[in-house]
Amino acid sequence: MRRLIGERMNSNRGSQHPLHPIQPIWPELIGLGLFLALWQVGAMGYSTVVFPSPLETWAALERLATMGKLGNAFLTTSFHLFSAFALAVLLGITLGIGAGIQPWFQRAISPFISALQGIPPIAWIVLALLWFGSGNATPIFTITVAVLPIIFLGAVEGMRTFPTPLLEMAHLYCTPKRLLLTDLYFPHLLSYLFPSLAAGLGLAWRVAVMAELLSSETGIGAELNLARINLDTDEVMAWIAFVVVLIWTSEYLLLRPLRRLLEPWRHRETLTSSSSAKLSQR
């Protein structure tokens, strides 16, 4: 019996390993194909000026790439986005950990965080234009204040929901502080931070494009505004599609690999549950 189970597990590993990097994205690919099909059907009833088709949008993307606009705009927007995102993550985690540990600090900072949450990004862009003028400071400031509350709330929730019995057991066995940080606090905090990071990164892309559209002469938002002024609808759709691809790329090539690196136990749990399900089916 043990030998039979071992053979089945080995066969599962052998069949799962080559397809494991590909298998999880099949649902996304199916959804993308359905979206493109619906887009094509909708575009068939309108002209290019009103609603370009996916092929016309792709042709516009190729034209922008040949002219070198995609690369230049990507570098500018990436600088704005990742500088502000790193600043928001650093401030949000630091303030969130402090608020999660000290309830009085959370009560003191809650009105400030609520104000950041409630004020729409367009209002921050107007204020940033008055304070900093057009340039790099406006989009960086706007992205930071828009993303900061999301990271802060994730860090606070992670600290507040830490299991007290587990902590008491660790203190009972005189667990070193280094192990407490690396094996208890850090993994638990990450489980709450990564959803906040994913939501914050998606918001950061949207705010970055909007801030550049209204306040900058360079970047994806500025190029999108120029295409709008020139009534180049296919280029407008091309820039929008480019932003969507960048959002997907940030999630699948940055956040998800980072989560697998920092939370390897979740990856092992997924593999174990899938192997158990296959064994029970057989």
Secondary structure, 3 states (H helix, E strand, C coil): CHHHHHHHHHHHHHHHHHHCCCHHHHHHHHHHHHHHHHHHHHHCCCCCCCCCCHHHHHHHHHHHHHCCHHHHHHHHHHHHHHHHHHHHHHHHHHHHHHHHHCHHHHHHHHHHHHHHHHCCHHHHHHHHHHHHCCCCHHHHHHHHHHHHHHHHHHHHHHHHCCCHHHHHHHHHCCCCHHHHHHHHHHHHHHHHHHHHHHHHHHHHHHHHHHHHHHHCCCCHHHHHHHHHHCCCHHHHHHHHHHHHHHHHHHHHHHHHHHHHHHCHHHHHHHHHHHHHHHHHHC
